[in-house]
Amino acid sequence: MKPDGTFILASASPRRKLLLQRAGYRFEVIPSRVDESNVDICGLTCEQAAARLALAKAQDVAASYPDCLVLAADTVVDSDGTLIGKPADVAEAEAILRRLFRKPHRVITGIALVRKSRNLELCESCITWVYPKKITEEQLAAYLASGDWQGKAGAYGIQEINDAFVERIDGSFSNVVGLPMERVQSLLKQCGIVPIPTKVG
């Protein structure tokens, strides 16, 4: 069965879905079944790791829909060369936040576009520097209690903490949310896909 849409988003992320909808794209959501822990990223830089994870997800869905264009993404955080993904529990989330919000760090999103029937494979990563504010113990405790850290690389979503925790960013804001829309729109255009502006939300 061919999905009803101009491309497939191989992600269950509501943030990525909303970014694409607000930009006016029509697409189908079919999440990848890839277990990130099984993707070999040993020896790769954080940029390379993010790109490889995104590509693995796109290839997974494209295998079932070879005639469709598949878009996938993976967001990680780079703290002094150490790749930081999603926390497993609140204790890990606290440790990650204490580490990240003491100095600038990089948020990296790998993006991949795959269409197997045309041997199309585009893969790259985008980087945004995040400069944090000094957060108080009360702010940290409240954020951990909210549960908003769950399922997010680096244990935070910039759209939720924004001015409270972040002094400024250098690069794409949407990249930190989970999808660098400036670059995604350019790559989709290369594949002949342009948005149809719609009002969402």
N, C-alpha and C positions, 0 to 999 in steps of 0.2 A: 504493500500500500504506500502510495506517495503522500507525504504530509501536505496539509493545506497551508501553504505559506511559501514565501520566496526563498527561505533558507531555514535551517534547523539550528536552534540554540541548544547545545549539548550541556546544559547546566540547569540545576534546580534552583539556582540563586534568585530570590525575588528581586534583589537589587539590580542584577544584570538584566533581568526581564523588563523591569521598569525603565531603566535607562534606554533600552532599545525601543520600547513602546513610546516613550516621550519624544524620541527622535523621529517617530513616524514609520517605523519598520513593521512589516507584516511577516510573522515567522511562527514556527511551531517549536514547542519546547519538548525535547526528548532527552532527559538527563543521561549522561554517560554512566556506565556501571563500573568504570575503572576504579580499582582500589589503589589510591595514591601511594600507599606504603609498598606496593609491589612494582612500582615504576623505578627503574634503576637511574638514580641521579648522582650516584657516587662519583666524586671527582669533578663535578660540574660547578661552575660559578652559579650564584643565585639567579642571574639572568638566564643562563642556559637551563637551569633546573625548572624554572617557571615555564619556559617555552616548551621543554620536553613534556612536562605534565599536561600542558594545554594540548599539545599535539597528540598525546596518547588518548585523551578524552575525545578529541575530534575523530581520530581514526576508529575508535571503538564504535561510535554511532554511525560513522560513514560506512562501516562494513555492512550494516543492515540496510542502509539507504544510499547505495553507490551513485545514483543519479542526482542526488540532492547536495547542495552546498551546506556544509556543516561548520558552524562557528563554535569554538570552545575557548575557555579561558581558565587561567589558574593564577591566583594572587598569593604572593609570599612576602615576607618582610625580611630585609637584610639588616642585621645589627652587627656591625664590624666584621662582615664576612660570614656571619653565622645565619643560616636560613632558619626562619621561624615561621611555622605554619599555624594551624588551628590548635588551641589548647584542648587537652583531653578532659580537664576538670578545673574547678575553681582555684585550686592551689597552683596549678600550672599557669592559669590565666593571671593570677596575682604576680607570680614570678616574672612572666613575660612583660606585663605592664610596668613593673618596677624597673626592669631593664630598659625598655624602649623609651620611657618618658623621663629619662635623665639626660639624654643627648639626642642629636639628630639621627634619624634612621631613614632607610630607603624602603619604599613600597614598590614592589615589582609585579606587574601582571604580564604573564605570557598569554599571547593570543595566537590561535591557529585557525586556518580555514582550509577545509579539505573537501574535494569532490573527486571521488575515486574514478568515476567513469571517464573523467577528463584528465586524470593524472595531475590534478591540481593540488598543490600543497604549499601554503604560505604560513610561515611561522616566525614570530619575533617576540620581543619583550619590551615593555615600556617602564620607565622609571620615574618616580616622583619622590623628592626629598620632603620629609616631614620634620618640622622644627617644633618640638613640644614646649609647653609651658611647664613650670614646676607644679605638680598636683599635690594637694593636701591628702592626709590620711583619710579625712572624712569623704573627700571626693572619690578616692579609690575604693573605699568600703561601700559607698553608695552604688558605684558603678558595678562592682562585683556582685552585689546583692540584686541588682536589676536583671542579671542574666543576659544582658545584651552582648556580652563577650562570646557567647556560644556560637560556634560555627564560623568564626571570623579569623582570618589570618592576622597574627599579631594581637589577637584578643580584643580588638576594638573595631568599630565602624565609625569612620570620620563623620558620616552624616548624622550620627547620634551624639558624639562628644564635641566635635567641631571646635567652637571658640573656647570651650571650657578647658580643654586639654592641649589645644594646638595653637602655637603662636602664629605660624605661617607655613605655607607649602611652596615648594619650587617645582612646578610641573603641573600635570593634569590632575584636577580634582577628581574627575570621574575614574581615573586610574586607581585612586585610593579607595573609591567606593567598590571597585571590582571590574571595571571595563573602561579602558581608555578610549572614549568615544571619538575623539578627534582622529585617532589612528584607525579605529575600527571602521568608521565611515569611509575613510580613504581606501581601505582594503576592500570593503564591500563594493565600492564604486568601481574598482578595478575588475570586479567579477560581474559587473553589469547590474548591480543592485543599488537603487537609490530609495530614500525614504519618501513616504507619502505623508505629509504633515497632518497629524490628528491631535485632538485635544484629549489628553489623558490626565485624570486626577484634578 
